[in-house]
């Protein structure tokens, strides 16, 4: 069955790029309404933006969605990832600024708040997107593939010429709390020279060692070090989980990203939905949060 948050969740935090303090509230939404962002500071025109792949307007430094009135919300990927990890299908996200607070640079603060508050089960079957055949996008040395699988699997590989990163690969299957234990706490990261350049361009004004892993010439600059030995690839998968939740429904299939980022994550969704034979929408017959292997599916007549 579908789920929403059981009550309003409110947090305050700094925007990674703007440096402004932002108040964000996650509110219950009705069945089949999906995830919608609402800019409460916008009083003229349409201030609502559906969290959908075809509303992505920028992917340079984060995932940004927008509407026809030019209203935008950026840095949504960590919150979207937490909503996917917590199994939230429907929610209204209200915020009084142009980006989601970065919190500690991971999805863990959002996930913890959602889990502490609890979810409300709704009287409508959960719908998911089932990948039927392989779809792939490749360019500039980056590649993302979606292929059929019996669950939701995310795998990825990165390679950086830095002694603290190197080549890393990781894979996670989203069931039995794996997201919470293996992915949610992995923080965003950047290189010191990139941070300095971004700040010279008026970006990353809210970034600090409190909300990002920063890599200097000698290694990790954060006094407490890393949360995982391979925190970098885990965070890339955190981003991918959030980016792919912009499909509008959970995806049952296997994601594999090589040196992937927000742009190519959006492109794989475009490629998937461009091929009507590559997917179908199905309903879950039983609780999708049952133990692995217990979920069953039945097809329904839906417009794909």
ChimeraX attribute file (.defattr): number of C-alpha atoms within 10 A of each C-alpha:
attribute: neighborCount
match mode: 1-to-1
recipient: residues
	/A:1	19
	/A:2	23
	/A:3	26
	/A:4	28
	/A:5	25
	/A:6	17
	/A:7	14
	/A:8	14
	/A:9	17
	/A:10	15
	/A:11	15
	/A:12	15
	/A:13	17
	/A:14	21
	/A:15	24
	/A:16	25
	/A:17	22
	/A:18	18
	/A:19	18
	/A:20	16
	/A:21	17
	/A:22	19
	/A:23	18
	/A:24	23
	/A:25	18
	/A:26	25
	/A:27	17
	/A:28	21
	/A:29	20
	/A:30	16
	/A:31	19
	/A:32	18
	/A:33	14
	/A:34	21
	/A:35	25
	/A:36	17
	/A:37	24
	/A:38	22
	/A:39	21
	/A:40	15
	/A:41	12
	/A:42	15
	/A:43	8
	/A:44	8
	/A:45	10
	/A:46	14
	/A:47	20
	/A:48	21
	/A:49	22
	/A:50	21
	/A:51	25
	/A:52	21
	/A:53	22
	/A:54	15
	/A:55	16
	/A:56	23
	/A:57	16
	/A:58	16
	/A:59	17
	/A:60	10
	/A:61	15
	/A:62	20
	/A:63	25
	/A:64	21
	/A:65	26
	/A:66	22
	/A:67	17
	/A:68	11
	/A:69	12
	/A:70	11
	/A:71	18
	/A:72	23
	/A:73	23
	/A:74	23
	/A:75	21
	/A:76	21
	/A:77	25
	/A:78	32
	/A:79	24
	/A:80	25
	/A:81	29
	/A:82	28
	/A:83	24
	/A:84	21
	/A:85	24
	/A:86	23
	/A:87	18
	/A:88	22
	/A:89	27
	/A:90	24
	/A:91	24
	/A:92	23
	/A:93	26
	/A:94	21
	/A:95	24
	/A:96	16
	/A:97	22
	/A:98	20
	/A:99	27
	/A:100	27
	/A:101	29
	/A:102	28
	/A:103	21
	/A:104	22
	/A:105	23
	/A:106	26
	/A:107	30
	/A:108	24
	/A:109	18
	/A:110	24
	/A:111	23
	/A:112	15
	/A:113	15
	/A:114	23
	/A:115	12
	/A:116	10
	/A:117	14
	/A:118	15
	/A:119	18
	/A:120	15
	/A:121	16
	/A:122	17
	/A:123	11
	/A:124	14
	/A:125	18
	/A:126	21
	/A:127	23
	/A:128	18
	/A:129	18
	/A:130	23
	/A:131	23
	/A:132	18
	/A:133	15
	/A:134	15
	/A:135	20
	/A:136	17
	/A:137	18
	/A:138	15
	/A:139	9
	/A:140	6
	/A:141	8
	/A:142	14
	/A:143	20
	/A:144	22
	/A:145	18
	/A:146	26
	/A:147	19
	/A:148	20
	/A:149	16
	/A:150	12
	/A:151	17
	/A:152	19
	/A:153	21
	/A:154	21
	/A:155	21
	/A:156	22
	/A:157	20
	/A:158	18
	/A:159	14
	/A:160	11
	/A:161	8
	/A:162	14
	/A:163	12
	/A:164	17
	/A:165	18
	/A:166	12
	/A:167	16
	/A:168	16
	/A:169	15
	/A:170	18
	/A:171	17
	/A:172	18
	/A:173	15
	/A:174	21
	/A:175	18
	/A:176	12
	/A:177	13
	/A:178	13
	/A:179	23
	/A:180	18
	/A:181	11
	/A:182	19
	/A:183	28
	/A:184	24
	/A:185	22
	/A:186	28
	/A:187	29
	/A:188	23
	/A:189	20
	/A:190	15
	/A:191	16
	/A:192	16
	/A:193	12
	/A:194	13
	/A:195	19
	/A:196	12
	/A:197	12
	/A:198	15
	/A:199	14
	/A:200	11
	/A:201	10
	/A:202	11
	/A:203	17
	/A:204	20
	/A:205	18
	/A:206	19
	/A:207	23
	/A:208	15
	/A:209	14
	/A:210	15
	/A:211	19
	/A:212	20
	/A:213	28
	/A:214	22
	/A:215	21
	/A:216	15
	/A:217	12
	/A:218	9
	/A:219	14
	/A:220	20
	/A:221	16
	/A:222	16
	/A:223	9
	/A:224	9
	/A:225	12
	/A:226	16
	/A:227	12
	/A:228	14
	/A:229	12
	/A:230	17
	/A:231	22
	/A:232	28
	/A:233	27
	/A:234	28
	/A:235	23
	/A:236	26
	/A:237	28
	/A:238	29
	/A:239	31
	/A:240	27
	/A:241	29
	/A:242	25
	/A:243	28
	/A:244	24
	/A:245	24
	/A:246	26
	/A:247	20
	/A:248	20
	/A:249	21
	/A:250	21
	/A:251	24
	/A:252	23
	/A:253	22
	/A:254	22
	/A:255	28
	/A:256	22
	/A:257	26
	/A:258	17
	/A:259	19
	/A:260	22
	/A:261	22
	/A:262	22
	/A:263	16
	/A:264	21
	/A:265	26
	/A:266	22
	/A:267	15
	/A:268	22
	/A:269	22
	/A:270	15
	/A:271	15
	/A:272	22
	/A:273	16
	/A:274	11
	/A:275	11
	/A:276	11
	/A:277	12
	/A:278	18
	/A:279	23
	/A:280	18
	/A:281	20
	/A:282	20
	/A:283	20
	/A:284	19
	/A:285	15
	/A:286	15
	/A:287	14
	/A:288	18
	/A:289	15
	/A:290	11
	/A:291	10
	/A:292	11
	/A:293	10
	/A:294	10
	/A:295	15
	/A:296	11
	/A:297	13
	/A:298	10
	/A:299	12
	/A:300	12
	/A:301	9
	/A:302	10
	/A:303	6
	/A:304	11
